[in-house]
Amino acid sequence: MAWTISTGLSVGFAQAHGDRGLLVKSVMDEFKAFILRGNVIDLAIAVVIGAAFGAVVTAFVNDIISPLLAAFGGKPDFSNMWIVNVNGGKFLFGAFITAIISFLILAAIIFFFVVKPINYLMAHKKEEAPGAPTTRQCPYCISDIPLGATRCAYCTQEVPVLETANVTAG
């Protein structure tokens, strides 16, 4: 409904403003074609799902992995440690180290829970064996002809019949 209204407005603009209006109409038509392409919609869906997945992984790291690390190795947050003051400027090395550790944990979780299972599934996907060939090359013109052919359709030369090409009529 909204697109019909905007198209109607651009047509009205085109009628009122001549060539400049036709440019607006063509741009609107191009924009409509761009938006309605499948890959743009797929990309929008992927961004939304990626953001939701990022929130899930972040919650997993913050709520499960970090407390486990804290239980075994002490406090996993180094942001209050290793603060260096130089001429009134603060260098927060601890916060940087915490960010690096969080990134490595997040990357490891994505690798082991997403990438490895996908690679396993793709490796064990059955690959179809190539079927038996249905054509052969003509020895005279090198064109592809059916296995049971006795004459080439391209150069009209007689070709020897292959023993494997015994075709039973039935």
N, C-alpha and C positions, 0 to 999 in steps of 0.2 A: 504494500500500500504506500509506504513512504517513498519507495523507489519510483512508483508511478507519478507521485506528486512532484518529486525532484526532476524527473524526465519531462513532465509537463511544463515545469517552470523553465527548464533549459530550452524547450521548444518555443515557448512564449518569448524567452529572451532572444532566441535566434531570429524569430520573426520581427521583433522590435528593433534589433541591432544589426541586422544584415550579416556581413562576413564575420564580424566579431562574435555574433550569436551562433553562427555555424561552427566556429572554432570551439565554443563552450559546449555545444551539443556533441561534437565529435570527441572532445575530451571526456565528457560524461559517459559516452558510449564505451570509450576505451577503458575508463575506470570501472564501469560495470562489468565488462568482460574480464578485467584483471581480478576483481574481487570474487567473481563467480567461478574462477578457475579452481580446479580441485586442489592444486598444490598450495594455494594461499589458505584455503580453509583448513587443510591438513596441518599446515604450519601453525595456524592459530590454535588448533586443538592441541598440538604437540607442546606449545608454549604453556598452555593452561595445565596440561597434565604434568609437564616438567616442573612447573612451580609447585604443584601439589605434591609431587614425588620428592622434591627438594625439602619441603616442609616435613614430610614423613621421615626422611633420612636424618634431617637436622634434629628432630625430636628424638629419634632413636639414639643418635650420638649423645645428645645432651642428657637424656633421661635414663639411658641404660648403659651405654659404653663408658661415659665419663664417670658415673658413680662406681662402676666396676673397677676402673683404673684407680679411683680414689681409695677404694677398699684395699687394694693390693699395694699401691705405691705412694699413698699420700695424696695431697691435694693436687688435682690435675690442672689447676688454673695458676699460671705463672704471671698474670698481668700485674700483680703488686710487687713482684720481685724484679730485680735487675733494672731498676730505674736509674738512669744516669742524668745528672743535671750539669749542663755546660752553659755558662753565661746566661742563665735563666731559662734555657730551653731544656725540655725533658725528652730523653730518648727512652722509649718504652720497649726495651728489648724483651721483657717478660711477656708483654701483650703480643709481640711478634712471634715469639716462640709458641705461645698458646694457639695463635692462629695457624702456625705451621703444623702443630700436632693435630689440631682439629681437621685441617685439610687432609693430612695423611690418613687419619682414621676414617674420614668420609670417603676418600678415594679407595681405601682397602675394603670398606663395606660395599661400595658400589661394585668393585671388581669381583669380590667373592660372592655377592648375592644377586648380581645382575649379569655381569659380563661372562663369568665362568659358566653359569647354567645355560645361557644363550649359546655360548660356544660349544658346550657339551651337546645340546639339542641339535645344533647345526651339523656337528661332526657325525652324529648318529642318524641323521636324516637319510633315508634310503635314496640312493641315486639309481635311477633307472638305467639299465644296461642299454646300450644303443641297439636298435633293432637290426635285423638282417637287411643288407642293402637290397634295394629294389631296382637299381639301375647299374649300368656298367658303361664304360667308354667305348665308343666306336673306334676300332683300330685305325681307321682311315682319316676321319675328321675330328676325332677326340671329343665328340658331342656325347652327352649322356643319353643313353637309350635304355629301354626296359630290358631286364635280364632275358626274357623269352623272345626277344626280337630276332628275326632272321634277316632283316634288311634295315639299314639305317634310314630314319625318317628325314635326315638332313642332307646326306650326300647320296642316298639311294643305293649304296654299295651293299652287296650281300655280306653278312657277317656270320662267322661260325656260331653255331648254337652251343651254349654252355651246357655241360652235363648236369649241373646243379639247377638249371633253369627248366627242368621238365615240368611243364604245367599240365596238370590233369584237368580236363574239361569235365564239368559235372554239373 
